[in-house]
């Protein structure tokens, strides 16, 4: 990468599946990389400075104070699949606030918040494509996502509250790929996948590597604003289940609620059933226009990479 000065990037949540891929890509692209995560990374790549601290605690602030990163990629958020409600709020909202407070205090130039397209919510009256201006209906349709919505809104407000910072909010479609981790991967992990009888919604997803490409482009372009990010065209849930080697199980909605987590079906919150009925598909043209982003993996390659990992 052609760059006059090596830019120092701090990645929160660096020990997670995407954080590891991103750290390696940034190092290979000539960035100096700092990593913050409570989770260990036993074999981090050469050149990564790893700090085993909680982003909400004082030792994390010391990383900002002593090392003065130029940019921060905030990936240290959790979902309903991995943490309880109280812990999610503390991590997602408290951690996001700490990132922006420390970035403002210690001279960070650019903060990238990595969000999710589920912000828009799945409902019968949802538009086919969600532009960035659409409101966060996930608060009412899927209360378990309220903490992630709150973190997204806080990051968006930083565009005005921290005018000295270049802030980017990226709302990514579901990620899928060889890491076999993430919300969509958790939904597909078992041998059977529930489908609500009479529904076959579109699912929008992108390969892990394409997600990382989009984040690096955001840093390179010093992008400012709120952007949806997606990969190939969405596919019907029935096709997603088939190509990834799972068995679709079509059931009446009331029965699904009592079978989740049993008989080979994934254990998901009851409110997530709305995602089995109605699609969340985002319009991503503004991001592609601003960065020149082009996904490298089509829908078949992405599904196959998950299946055969």
N, C-alpha and C positions, 0 to 999 in steps of 0.2 A: 504494500500500500504506500502510495506516495503521500508523505506527510512531513511538514517541516520540523515539527517537534513530536516526540513520543508523548502520547496522551495517557494519563494515568486514570484507569477506570476501576471503580469499586463495584463489585457485584454482590448484592445481598442474596442469601439463599443459594450460594455458589455450590454447595454440596448436593443440591437437588439434581434431578435428571437433566433438565435443560441448562441449569447453571454450569454443570460440568462441560457440556458441549460448548456453551458460550465462552467459558474461560479459555478453553483450548483454541477456539477460533480467534478470539481477541489476541492471544499470545502469538499465534501464527501470523496475524495481520499487523504486528508491530506495536501493539498497545502494551503498556505496563499494567498488570492486573493485580488488584487486591481482592480478596474474598472474605466475606463475613458469613458465618453460619454456626448455629449451635451444634449441628450434626457434624460428625467427623468425616474427613476425606482422607483415608489412609495413604493413598498414593497420588497426591496432587501432581500436576505437570510441573516440570522444571520452569522456574520463573514466576510461578504464582506465589504471592505472599498471602498465607492463609491465617485467619484470625477466628478462633473458636469462641465467639461471643454472641450474646443475644442482642439483636439490633436495638432493643428497647432499653438496654442497660448502659450504665456509665462507661464500661470498657469499650463499647462500640463507639461512643462519642470520642473517646481517646484516639481511635483509629482515624476518625475524620480530622481531629486536631493535629495529630502528629504527622500524618501522611498526606494530607491535603489533596485528595483526588480531584481531578478536573471534571469527571463525570461519574454518575452513579446509575447503575441499572438495578432497579428494585424488584426482585423476584421472590422475596421472602414472605409470600402469602400462602395460606393453606385453605383447603376446601372442606366441605362437609364429610368427605370420605376419610379424612385423616385426623380430624381434631373435633373436640366437643365445642359446643356453642360459645361458652365463656372464654375458652382458650382462643378460639378463632377471632373473637372481637379484640382481644388483647393483642394478638399477633398482627392481624390484618389492619385494623384501624390505628392501634397504638404504634405499631412498627412503621406504618406509612407516615404518620405524623413525625416520628423521630427522624426518619430519613430526610424529610423536608426541613425540619428545624436545624439539624446538623449541617445540611447542605447550605442553607442560608447563612449559618453562623461561621462556617469555615471555608467559604470561597469557592464552593462547587459551581461550575458553570452550567452544567446540563444534567437534568434528572430524567430518566426514562422509567415510567411506571408500567409494569407488565400486567395488564388486566385481561378480562375474559369477555367473549361475546355474549355469554349467558346473562350479562348485565341487562340485556333488553327484555328478557323473560319470554316464556312460551305461553301463548294464549290463543283462543279461537279468533279473536279480532286483531291479532298482530298483523302488521304489513308483511308482504312477502320478503321485501328487502329493508333492512334497518340502516338508515343513514346515521351519522354520528349525533345528529340533533335529536334523535328519538329519546324519550324519557326512560328511566330505569324501571320497567314494569316487573322486573324480577323480585322486587321487594314484596309485591302482593301475590305473585303467582308461585313463588318459591322462597319462603321466608328464610330458609337456611342459607341463602345467598346474600342476605341483607348486609352482613359484615363486609363482603367483597364489594358490594355496591357502594357502601359507605366509604371504603378505601378509595374506590375509583372516583367518587365525587370529591373527596378531599384532595386527591391528586389533581383533578381538573380545576378545582378552586385555586390551586397554587399558581395557575397561569396569571391570576390577578393578585393573589396575596403575596407572592414572592416574585415581584417583577424583575428582580436581578437574576433570576434563574431562567434558563431555557428549559421548559417543562414539556415532556411528551407523554401522553397517555395512549398506550397501544392496547386495543381490545381485540385479542386474538381469537380466531375460531378454535375449536377443539384441536388439540395436538394429538398426533398418532404416529407411531413409528417403532423402530427396533428397541427403544428403551422399555416399551410395554408399560409405561407409567403414565399417570394422569387421569383426569375424570373419565374421559371416553374409554381409555384402556381398562379402568376399573369396571366400567359397565359391561365391557366385552370379555372380561377375564374368565368367567365361568363357561361351561360347555353349552349353556342355554341362555338365550336372550329373550326377555318378555316383549311382546308386541300387543298393544291394545287392539282388540278385535274391531275391524273397520277402519283402522288408521295405519298409514305407512308414511311418516313424515320424512322430509329431506333432512340429512345431516351434513353439516359443513365442517370440514376438518382440513388440517395441513400437516405435512411431515415435520418432525422435530428439526431437521436441518434447515428447512425453509423458515421456521420460526427464528432460528438463530441468524440466518441471513438478513431477515427483516430488522432485527435489533441492531446488527452491525451497520446496516445502511442508515438507520435512524441516527446512530452516533456520528457516522461519517458526514451526513447531511445537516447535522445539528438541527433537526426537525423540531418545530414548536407547534403544539396543538393536540387535539384529540383525533385519533385515527383508528378506524376498523382495519384489521389485517386478516386476509384469508388466502387460501391457496387455490386448489382446483375447484371445479364445479361441485356443488353438493350432490349427494346420491341418496336414494331412498333407503330407509333403515333396513328393509328386507335385503337389499343388495349388499349393504355394509355387513350384515350378519352372515350372509352366504359367503362372501369373498374372504372374510376373516376366519372362516372355518367353524362357525358356531351354528347352533340349531335354533331357528326362530320358534317361539312358542306363543301362539296367538290365543289370548284369553280375554274374557270380559273384564272390564276395569275393576269392578268390585272384588273379583277373585284375585287379581294381581296383587292388590294391597295386602292380602293375607298370605301370599306365597313368596314375597320378596325375601331373599336370603335362604330359601329352602328349595329342594328339588333341582339343584343346579342353577338356580336363578341368582343374579347378583343381589347383594344387600344394599339397597339404595333408599333414600328417604321417600316417603309416600308422595310428597309434593313433586318429586322428580318424574312422576308418571306423566305430568303435563308435557315433558320433553319427548315422550313416546307418542304423543298425539299431534303436537303442533311444532313446526320447525322454527329455528332461530337462524336466519340467513342474513348476513350483513353485506352492505354495499362497501366495497373496498377500493373503488376507483380513486378517491382523493389520495390515499397512501401510495398507490402505484404511480400516480401522476407526479407526486412530490419527490419520490425516491428513485423511480425507474425499476422498482421491485418486480421480478418475475419469478414465480415459483418454479423449482427444478423438478419436483415430483408430482406427477399427475395422480388422479384418484386411485387408479389401479395399482400403481407403484407404491403408494402410501399404504393402502390396505394390505398388499402383499408383504410389505416390509414388516408390518405388525404381525401378520400370520406366521411368517417363517423365521422370526427373530429367535 
